[in-house]
Amino acid sequence: MKSLKYILLIFIFSCSNILYNHNDAMSMLVSKDLVLERFGTPTDIIEGIEYDEYYYDFGVFTERLNYFSKQISTVSKSDSLYSVADNELPTQYRIKTTKKYIKFHIVGEKVIYWESQAVNFPVKKE
């Protein structure tokens, strides 16, 4: 009976698509052709002495983060003539902007380094 369970588990896992996380998927791009096939023409190519840098710009990601100030007290003396809403301070927050990009360092046809920020490209195994 145990062997039937194991066979069933092996069958289920063999039929499922395996998902590679972003780091694994990017590490599989080992040649210039694979990079171009996956992402197309780069936004910018910087030709260097030791390597060429293929840069893919995906814009910016902007998020609103709540900001806590120790100077703002959560306890205040309330005046009976005013409502609580009249005494409240406006919400404090800050805006964080992050550039989204991937860059590859390529020597000849070989990728020697890659770096990414604020992007996530997992891949399903075919």
TIFI-858897 format. One record per residue: x, y, z of N, C-alpha, C in turn; residue in three letters. Coordinates in steps of 0.05 Angstrom, whole numbers, plus 32768, in hexadecimal, padded with zeros to 4 digits. Each point is the difference from the previous one (the first is absolute). Layout:
BEGIN
XYZXYZXYZALA/...
end
This chain:
BEGIN
80107FE880007FF080188000801180198000MET/80177FFF800F801280178001800C80067FE5LYS/80077FEB7FF1800C80047FE67FED800D7FEDSER/7FE67FFA80027FEC800D7FF07FFE801E8005LEU/8003800780198000801D80088018800E7FF3LYS/80177FF480028018800C7FF57FFE80037FE2TYR/7FF67FEB7FF37FFC80027FE27FED80167FF9ILE/7FEB8002800F7FEC80167FFC800D801B8003LEU/801080048015800D801A8005801480067FEALEU/800F7FED7FF7801380047FEA7FF180087FE7ILE/7FEA7FF37FFA7FF080077FE97FF5801C8001PHE/7FF6800880187FF5801B8003801680157FFBILE/80177FFC800D801680147FFD800C80007FE4PHE/80007FEA7FF2800B80007FE57FEE800E7FECSER/7FE6800180067FED800D7FEE7FFD801E8005CYS/800A800980167FFD801D8007801680107FF3SER/7FFB801A7FFB801480127FF68010800A8018ASN/801A7FFE7FFD8012800A80158005801D7FFCILE/7FFF801080158004801C7FFE801C80078009LEU/800F800E7FEF801A800A80087FFD801C800BTYR/800C800680177FFE801B800B801080137FEFASN/7FFE80198006800D80157FF0801F7FFB7FFEHIS/800D7FFB8016801D7FFC800080087FE87FEFASN/7FF17FEA800380067FE87FF07FFC80067FE2ASP/7FE9800D7FFA7FFA80067FE4801580127FF3ALA/80098014800F801480137FF5801B7FF27FFDMET/80067FEE8013801A7FF27FFE80017FEC7FE9SER/7FE97FF97FF580007FEE7FE98005800F7FE6MET/8000801A8001800680107FE8801E80037FFELEU/800E7FED7FF4801D7FFF8000800C800A7FE6VAL/7FF080077FEC800B800A7FE77FF180197FF7SER/800D800F7FEF7FF380187FF57FE77FF97FF1LYS/80007FEB7FF07FE97FF77FF17FE87FFB8012ASP/80057FF280177FEA7FFA80137FF5801A800CLEU/8011801380067FF7801A800B7FEF800E7FECVAL/800980027FE77FF1800E7FEB7FE67FF17FFALEU/80007FE680017FE77FF07FFB7FEC80068016GLU/8009800280197FEE800480177FF6801C8002ARG/801280157FFD7FF8801B8005800080127FE7PHE/800A7FF77FEA800080107FE8801780148000GLY/7FFD80157FF0801580147FFD80028010801ATHR/80198003800A8004800F80197FF9801E7FFCPRO/7FF9800C80177FFB801D8000801A800F7FF9THR/80177FF5800A8019800D7FFC80167FEB8000ASP/801480037FEE80177FEF8000801980128004ILE/800E7FFA80168018800F800680187FEE7FFAILE/800F80087FEC80177FF07FF8801880088010GLU/800B7FED800F80178005801180197FF17FF6GLY/80168004800E80197FF37FF87FFF7FE28007ILE/7FF67FFA801880007FE4800A7FE67FF17FF9GLU/7FEA800F7FFE7FE67FF37FFB7FED80157FF5TYR/7FEB7FF77FF47FE980117FF77FEA7FFD8014ASP/7FF3801680067FEA800080137FE580037FF1GLU/7FEF7FEC80027FE580027FF57FED80088016TYR/7FF480187FFD7FEF800B80157FE380017FF6TYR/7FEE7FF480107FE380007FFB7FF280118015TYR/7FF480167FF77FF3801380127FE27FF98000ASP/7FF57FFB80187FE47FF980037FF18017800FPHE/800B80187FFF7FF28017800C80068002801EGLY/7FEE800D800E80038004801D7FE87FF5800FVAL/80057FF980187FEA7FF680127FFE80148017PHE/7FE9800B80037FFC801480157FEC7FF58015THR/8007800280197FEF7FF780157FFE80148016GLU/7FEA8001800D7FFB8012801680047FF1801AARG/8013800A801180067FF380197FF780118017LEU/7FF37FF480147FF8800F801780198009800FASN/7FFF8017800B8017800B800F7FF78005801CTYR/80107FF780137FFA8004801C80148013800CPHE/7FF68015800C80118014800D7FFC7FFE801ESER/80157FFE80107FFE7FFF801D7FF6801A800CLYS/800180157FF07FF6801A800A7FE280018000GLN/7FF37FEF7FF17FE380007FFF7FF67FED8015ILE/7FF0800A80137FF67FF080157FE57FF47FF9SER/7FFA7FE880097FE67FF47FFA7FEC80078016THR/8009800C80157FEF800980168000801E8000VAL/7FE8800C7FFF7FFF801E80017FE980088012SER/80028018800A7FEB800C80117FEB800A7FEDLYS/7FE87FF680047FEA80077FEE7FF08017800BSER/7FFA80137FEF7FEF801780087FE47FF87FFAASP/7FEE800580127FE47FF77FFD7FF2800F7FEASER/800A80187FF77FF2800F7FEC80077FF77FE4LEU/80157FF17FFD80097FF67FE67FFE7FE27FFETYR/7FFB7FF77FE87FFF7FE37FFD801C7FF57FFESER/80037FE68004801A7FF37FFF800D80047FE4VAL/7FF07FFF7FEB800A80037FE5800D801B7FFBALA/7FF68015800D800B801B7FFD801C8001800CASP/80067FF08014801A8001800E80157FED7FF4ASN/7FF77FEF7FEE80137FEC7FF58012800D7FEBGLU/80197FF680008013800A7FEC7FFD7FF07FE7LEU/8007800B7FE97FFE7FF17FE780137FE78001PRO/7FF97FEC7FF180107FE88000801C80067FF6THR/80137FF4800D801C80047FF880097FE87FEFGLN/800C80057FE9800A7FEB7FEF8017800A7FEFTYR/800E7FEE7FF4801580077FED7FFC7FEF7FE7ARG/800B800A7FEA7FFE7FF27FE6801C7FF47FFBILE/80007FE67FFA80197FF27FF97FFF7FF97FE3LYS/801480087FF180017FFA7FE380187FEE7FFBTHR/7FFB7FEA7FF280157FED7FFA80017FFB7FE2THR/801880017FF480037FFA7FE47FFE7FE17FFCLYS/7FF27FF87FEC7FFD7FE37FFA80127FFB7FE7LYS/80127FED800480127FFA7FE9800D7FE58003TYR/800B7FF77FEA80127FE87FFF801880087FEFILE/80177FF88009801880057FEF80117FE77FFFLYS/800C7FFB7FE980117FE97FFC801B800A7FF7PHE/80157FF3800A801B80057FF680077FE97FEEHIS/800780067FE780047FEB7FEC801C80037FF4ILE/800E7FEA7FFF801A7FFE7FF37FFD7FED7FE8VAL/8003800B7FE87FFC7FF07FE87FE37FF77FFFGLY/7FFB7FE780037FE57FF580007FF77FF6801BGLU/8011800480157FFC7FF4801A7FF880158015LYS/7FEB7FFA800F7FF78012801680127FF98018VAL/800E8014800B80127FFC80177FF4800B801AILE/7FEB80107FFE7FF4800D80177FE5800B7FF9TYR/7FEE7FFE80137FE6800D7FFC7FF8800D801BTRP/7FEF80147FFE7FF6800F80177FE480097FFAGLU/7FEE800080147FE5800A7FFC7FF7800E8018SER/7FED80127FFC7FF4800F80177FE380047FFBGLN/7FF07FF980137FE3800580017FF07FF27FE9ALA/800C7FEA7FF67FF27FF07FEB80007FE38009VAL/7FED7FF17FF67FFE7FE480077FF67FF17FE8ASN/80117FEF7FF47FF97FF17FE880037FE28005PHE/7FEE7FF3800F80027FE380037FF87FF27FE6PRO/80087FE77FFC7FFB7FF27FE77FF67FE48006VAL/7FEB7FF77FF17FF77FE5800380107FEE7FEDLYS/80077FE9800A800F7FED7FEF7FED7FF37FECLYS/80087FFF7FE87FEF7FF57FEA80017FE28000GLU/
end
